[in-house]
Amino acid sequence: MPKIKTHQGAAKRMQLTKGGKLKRRKAFQSHNQEKKTAARKRTQQKMQDVAIPNQKRLRRLLTI
């Protein structure tokens, strides 16, 4: 039986917290910053928990 490889695309985008939760970055942050308000850009900087229904699928990709 071969080793299961970690999905590198998912590994670069997700972080595992000490409590075992997955965190991700928010979308719509990479370009067109001039037209977005300062408050909107600040909230986009923060990490967000991955939704519970998606965690099982992502844990399989990350081989956790």
C-alpha positions in Angstrom: 0.0 0.0 0.0 1.6 3.3 -1.0 1.8 6.3 1.2 -1.0 8.9 1.0 0.3 12.2 -0.3 -0.9 15.6 1.0 -2.6 17.8 -1.5 -0.1 20.6 -1.8 -2.6 23.2 -3.1 -4.8 22.7 0.0 -1.8 22.6 2.3 -0.7 26.0 1.1 -4.1 27.6 1.7 -5.1 26.0 5.0 -3.7 26.3 8.5 -4.3 23.8 11.3 -4.9 25.5 14.7 -3.8 24.0 18.1 -7.4 23.1 18.7 -7.6 21.0 15.5 -9.7 23.5 13.5 -8.8 24.6 10.0 -8.4 28.2 9.1 -8.4 29.9 5.7 -7.9 33.3 4.1 -10.9 35.2 2.8 -11.5 35.7 -0.9 -11.5 38.9 -3.1 -8.3 40.3 -1.7 -5.7 40.0 -4.4 -6.4 43.0 -6.6 -8.7 46.0 -7.3 -7.9 47.3 -3.8 -8.5 51.0 -4.7 -12.2 50.7 -5.0 -12.7 48.8 -1.7 -13.2 50.7 1.5 -10.6 50.6 4.3 -13.0 48.7 6.6 -13.6 46.1 4.0 -9.9 45.6 3.4 -9.2 45.3 7.2 -11.9 42.5 7.6 -10.5 40.7 4.6 -7.0 40.4 6.2 -8.3 38.2 9.1 -8.3 34.4 8.9 -11.6 32.6 9.1 -12.6 29.2 10.2 -13.4 26.7 7.5 -17.1 25.7 7.5 -17.9 22.5 9.4 -19.4 20.7 6.4 -16.2 21.3 4.4 -13.8 20.2 7.1 -14.2 16.5 6.5 -13.3 16.9 2.8 -10.4 19.1 3.5 -9.0 16.9 6.2 -8.9 14.1 3.7 -6.9 16.3 1.2 -4.5 17.2 4.0 -4.2 13.6 5.3 -5.0 14.6 8.9 
